[in-house]
Amino acid sequence: MDYEIDMDAVDPVVVGRVILLVCEAMLAAKDLDPTADECVVAFGKIIQMVLDDADNMPMVH
């Protein structure tokens, strides 16, 4: 799947907040100790879900 992102149109503050929230959620999940591979796969699945459902997700512009 090809998907282009205009990096100049992306708000770096929003990107930073999303990263912070994801990290906080991972830290709050005390029962998880994911490997690097598991994190990469999880983030890949999140990206795929966002791209597949972009028309139905209000957070995606």
C-alpha positions as a Python dict, from the first residue, in 0.01 Angstrom:
ca = {
    (1, 'M'): (0, 0, 0),
    (2, 'D'): (136, 339, -97),
    (3, 'Y'): (61, 628, 132),
    (4, 'E'): (227, 967, 120),
    (5, 'I'): (244, 1207, 410),
    (6, 'D'): (324, 1575, 373),
    (7, 'M'): (559, 1616, 669),
    (8, 'D'): (528, 1995, 648),
    (9, 'A'): (154, 1966, 714),
    (10, 'V'): (201, 1750, 1025),
    (11, 'D'): (185, 1928, 1361),
    (12, 'P'): (493, 1815, 1557),
    (13, 'V'): (321, 1900, 1887),
    (14, 'V'): (39, 1656, 1809),
    (15, 'V'): (294, 1391, 1705),
    (16, 'G'): (479, 1437, 2032),
    (17, 'R'): (158, 1411, 2235),
    (18, 'V'): (58, 1089, 2056),
    (19, 'I'): (401, 939, 2128),
    (20, 'L'): (373, 1046, 2493),
    (21, 'L'): (27, 892, 2529),
    (22, 'V'): (137, 563, 2370),
    (23, 'C'): (440, 547, 2600),
    (24, 'E'): (228, 626, 2906),
    (25, 'A'): (-17, 350, 2811),
    (26, 'M'): (267, 101, 2772),
    (27, 'L'): (410, 199, 3112),
    (28, 'A'): (66, 166, 3274),
    (29, 'A'): (35, -191, 3145),
    (30, 'K'): (248, -339, 3422),
    (31, 'D'): (177, -696, 3306),
    (32, 'L'): (341, -634, 2966),
    (33, 'D'): (709, -654, 2887),
    (34, 'P'): (707, -645, 2506),
    (35, 'T'): (1012, -725, 2300),
    (36, 'A'): (1129, -479, 2035),
    (37, 'D'): (981, -709, 1768),
    (38, 'E'): (643, -713, 1942),
    (39, 'C'): (644, -333, 1960),
    (40, 'V'): (729, -301, 1591),
    (41, 'V'): (449, -543, 1496),
    (42, 'A'): (201, -367, 1728),
    (43, 'F'): (283, -24, 1585),
    (44, 'G'): (257, -165, 1233),
    (45, 'K'): (-89, -300, 1311),
    (46, 'I'): (-195, 36, 1455),
    (47, 'I'): (-79, 210, 1138),
    (48, 'Q'): (-263, -44, 922),
    (49, 'M'): (-584, 2, 1125),
    (50, 'V'): (-565, 380, 1092),
    (51, 'L'): (-502, 366, 717),
    (52, 'D'): (-772, 102, 657),
    (53, 'D'): (-1032, 292, 857),
    (54, 'A'): (-927, 649, 777),
    (55, 'D'): (-1271, 745, 647),
    (56, 'N'): (-1445, 631, 966),
    (57, 'M'): (-1201, 760, 1228),
    (58, 'P'): (-1259, 1117, 1345),
    (59, 'M'): (-898, 1152, 1467),
    (60, 'V'): (-761, 1109, 1114),
    (61, 'H'): (-776, 1417, 894),
}
